[in-house]
Amino acid sequence: MATSPISFSPFVIGTMRLGAWGAQMNTTQLEAFVEGCLDLGLNDFDHADIYGHYTTEAEFGKLLKQRPDLRQKIQLTTKSGIKLVSDNRPDHHIKSYDSSKEHIIASAEKSLNYLSTDHIDLLLIHRPDYLMDPHEIAEAFDQLRSSGKVLHFGVSNFTPAQFELLHSFTPLVNNQIEASIMHLNPFEDGTLLQCQKHGIKATAWSPLGGGTIFQESDDPKILRIQSAGKAMAKKHGVQLDQLLMAWLLKHPAGIIPVLGTSKLERVKDTMKALDIQLSREEWYTLWKASTGEEIA
Ligand SMILES: NC(=O)c1ccc[n+]([C@@H]2O[C@H](COP(=O)([O-])OP(=O)(O)OC[C@H]3O[C@@H](n4cnc5c(N)ncnc54)[C@H](OP(=O)(O)O)[C@@H]3O)[C@@H](O)[C@H]2O)c1
């Protein structure tokens, strides 16, 4: 297996719910959260230009401005390419995707400014743009790389074919995909196989299904996962969330979950997932609970 040119901490910290789209942390709260994550050895923070309707990067940047010493301890990912309709972007009339050279460079420049940093460690194209031109994207990436503004590039939510096309024009180091016991597609559609083949890191967003697994529900899939998961968690003497993280971690692609919690205690708890060893039969028991079908 090829080796990846970028390494991540065992879990990436997602920022989507830290600001206006969730916990609305002030700078002091954010500082405590970031420092707590760093104390656990978690130094990867995942942003996107759109989070908090284009405000969360700037909230994080306020902290980095106040505490410039933190920047060198942190690896920053951000994303570009979704255009949201927002009061903060009055020129966007409908939600759309834009992976033009002009948009990627302008968006990266804005992210640098909002995050108060001179470089982004990893820039991802947030979603596949049906009008994407790999020549243009490669040109944008080359320009950002040669100016030292972005160190590595990747994509998010790309199918294997979309990834293969762009990767043949410009080196990609990451595909950030939705993967969890609630969302099994990448295990079956070749996405994880491609990561293994190229030594590309797969990071998994909504690793706990966006929290749906913990909610009261009458969805049979959630009820099956809760029932099988809770029994197995009890057997291992762990929590359901830890068990479901361990389920993702067992895959040989070396999936790195992107955590969505805004609670430091939950981040701490998640670290215990690294010590849980699931057997193959246990892994398939949870798979079967998710699909509701016998293993073929
Ligand atoms: N590339 C993309 O297209 C894309 C899309 C979506 C997200 N992302 C990235 O992925 C990150 C994670 O996504 P996500 O937030 O959907 O992940 P997630 O971890 O699956 O879901 C987080 C939600 O689950 C709740 N939760 C976590 N543990 C819990 C527990 N033990 N009991 C009850 N509730 C629990 C959290 O609430 P508390 O805060 O109360 O713990 C939060 O509301 C985002 O921050 C973002 O960086 C990327």
The ligand as an ORCA input file, in Angstrom:
! r2SCAN-3c Opt
* xyz 0 1
  N     -17.429     17.262      3.944
  C     -18.713     17.373      4.174
  O     -19.540     17.418      3.249
  C     -19.196     17.430      5.591
  C     -20.568     17.353      5.872
  C     -20.960     17.402      7.219
  C     -20.005     17.522      8.211
  N     -18.671     17.617      7.894
  C     -17.625     17.704      8.946
  O     -17.768     16.593      9.789
  C     -17.881     17.022     11.145
  C     -18.712     16.024     11.910
  O     -20.030     15.908     11.365
  P     -21.262     15.717     12.333
  O     -21.313     16.862     13.278
  O     -22.474     15.419     11.553
  O     -20.733     14.416     13.162
  P     -21.347     13.435     14.232
  O     -20.270     13.261     15.277
  O     -21.874     12.236     13.558
  O     -22.581     14.200     14.880
  C     -22.421     15.216     15.830
  C     -23.724     15.396     16.557
  O     -23.959     14.232     17.344
  C     -24.116     14.601     18.705
  N     -23.453     13.578     19.535
  C     -22.185     13.153     19.457
  N     -21.944     12.191     20.382
  C     -23.098     12.024     21.031
  C     -23.497     11.180     22.103
  N     -22.641     10.338     22.682
  N     -24.764     11.255     22.526
  C     -25.639     12.122     21.970
  N     -25.328     12.961     20.957
  C     -24.064     12.904     20.500
  C     -23.418     15.944     18.852
  O     -24.003     16.693     19.887
  P     -23.088     17.373     21.046
  O     -22.416     18.547     20.424
  O     -24.108     17.730     22.073
  O     -22.128     16.327     21.525
  C     -23.692     16.574     17.495
  O     -24.970     17.192     17.466
  C     -18.430     18.447     11.045
  O     -18.110     19.234     12.170
  C     -17.721     18.941      9.820
  O     -16.406     19.385     10.172
  C     -18.262     17.564      6.610
*
